[in-house]
Amino acid sequence: MAQVRPMRADARRNYERLLRAAAEAFAEHGEGASLDDIAKRAGVGSGTLYRHFPTRRALLEAAYLGRMEAIAARAGEIAVRLPPGEALVEWLNELGAGLIQVRGLKALLGSAVTDAGAPVATACGDCVKSAAARLVAAAQDEGTLRRDVDPVDVLRLTHGVATASELADGQGTRIRRYLALLMEGLRPGG
């Protein structure tokens, strides 16, 4: 078994600078932000960026892992204070709003729930899918969500609703309405 060596202090600093620069660039330009620009913002060369993050997706995931984990953690917080069906709806509203407000998250979630060949496991996708699975199962057990709906279905539909809400007014202000319509259709007999 190969042992992972800890990062040197200078490599660690470069890594952290790259993450900060990437988060800024993705916030300004979305997931298509220039990788060369990110390297320049971080004060490193492109080779250093690619050594740490061999693909754009790897950089996007690393830049937003903390944010996706926070969104996933909110599922548990909400589930403690609301009945299962309401908790699912509230969490999906927060997730949808986050997808609109933080440029790049929508692309990250979209790639995490896409069936392009074999599913690619990612820390970002796994934490959100796990949170969705808990809320979906609880809502199904409560009888407020159809049994034939799986967590990935719900995440894909939320991704689509966030896109539709953003298209409606550029701000995503209709996401609660659109998610309410969606959830009505996902209720048993809906």
Secondary structure, 3 states (H helix, E strand, C coil): CCCCCCCCHHHHHHHHHHHHHHHHHHHHHHHHCCHHHHHHHHCCCHHHHHHHCCCHHHHHHHHHHHHHHHHHHHHHHHHHHCCHHHHHHHHHHHHHHHHHHCCCHHHHHHHHCCCCCCCCCCHHHHHHHHHHHHHHHHHHHHCCCCCCCCHHHHHHHHHHHHHHHHHHHCCCCCHHHHHHHHHHHHCCCC
